[in-house]
Structures are given as C-alpha cells and as structure tokens.
C-alpha cells in the first residue's frame, strides 16, 4: 500500500511564494516519475510539473519560469516551489507518482493553495 501525503498549502499574496511537498510512504519499490496536477474551481484537473527518476523536468506553459519541481529520492519526496504567484494559480494541488512495474498514477489527497490579496 502506497500513501502520498501533501503539505505546505495555504494563503499567499499575489507575487508571493509557497512550497508544497509530497512524501510517499508504504510499499515503495521503485519510483519512476513524480509530479503535480492542480484543479481550480470550475476547471479540469491539469498537469503542472513532472520530474523523472533521472531528475529531468517538464512544466506547463502557464507556470514555466515561476515554478520549480524537485525531488529528494532518499526521502521519497517531491517538492513544488511556486514563485511570483498569481490569483489564477489558486487551486487544489495534487501530487502523483508512477512506479516501475505498476500501472497508472497514485495520487495524494491534495492541498489547497489560495493566492489572494
């Protein structure tokens, strides 16, 4: 059984910064890529960033240059550093992980990020 637990969400002013974290625990064998999706009110869940087991990264165009994804393999943790936040970044942020030898995505419970003055 794998558990993914996000933390670090909250309220931040426009232009501010926030870092969210996601730690995996349980029956972890080998983590492939990890990443983040987000879902804003009235919108579809969309991919934000992904980082592979080799630490290559990819970002949604809307966050490129502002967000940075990283991972600590020893701690089975993925981070999303969010800078220059905009109100349109307001969403529930969900982390996910893929595992070698397993199908599909494994999801965290989500953490709320609200950008408002």
N, C-alpha and C positions, 0 to 999 in steps of 0.2 A: 504494500500500500504506500503510495506516494502522496505527500502533502506539500502544497505550495502556499506559503503564507506571506502576504504583502504587508508592508508597514511604511509609514512616513508620509501618508497623505495628510491633507489639511487645507487651511485657508491661507492664501498668499495674495499680496497686492500685484497688480499688473507691473511687469518689469522685474518682479522678484524671482527668487529661485527656490527650488524644492528638490529634494532627493527622495525617491521612493525605492524600497528594497523588496526583494522577494527571496526567501530562503526555502530550499527544498529539503525535505527530510523523509525518512521512511525507507522503503525498499528501493534504494537508488543503486543502480548498477553502473550505468554509463550515460551521462547526459550529453545529448547532441547539442542542438541549438536551444537558446532561451531567448525570450523576448517579451514585448509588451504590446497589448492592444488597449484601446480605450473606447468608451461608449459615452457620448454626450447625449443630453436629453433630446429625444426626438430623432436621433440619428442611428445609423447602423454601427455596429462594432467595427472598428477599423484598426489595421496594424499601425504601430507607431515605430518600433525599432526591433531589430533582431541582432543577436550576437551568436556566432557559431562556436563550436568547440575549439576551433583554431583562432578565435578572437577577431575574425573579420566581422564587419558590421554593415547594416543597411538601415536606412531611415526613410520614413515617409517624407515626402517633399515639404509638407507643411511644418515639420519640426527640424528639418535639416539646418545645421548651423546653430541651433539653440539647445538641442537635447543631445546627451551623450550616454550611450549604453556601455556598461562594463560588467565584468563578472569576476568572481573570486572562486575558482574551482575547488580550492581546499575547503571552502565553507559552503559550497553548493548554492551560491547566492548570486543573483543578478541585480544590478542597480540601474536606475534611470535618473541621471542628473538633468534637471529641467531648469534652464536659464531663460531670461527675457520672456517670462510667461505672459501670455495674453488671455483675455477673457474667453476666447474661443478654445483654449486648452482645457477649460473646465469639463471634467468627465470623470467617470469611474475608470480607473486604470487597472487592468488585469494582466498579471504575468502568466506566462506559459512556458512549458518545457517539452522538448521531444527527447526520447530516449532511444538509444540504439537497440534494435531488436523488438521495439514496441511500435504499434500503430497509433497514429493520431496525436493530439495535443492533450496535455494535462494542465489544468487551469487552477490558478489561485482564486480566492474569494473576492478580490477587488478591493481597491482603496480609493476613496473619494478625494479628488483634487479640485479645489474651487479657487478660481482666480477672479478677484473682485476687489474694487476699491470701496 
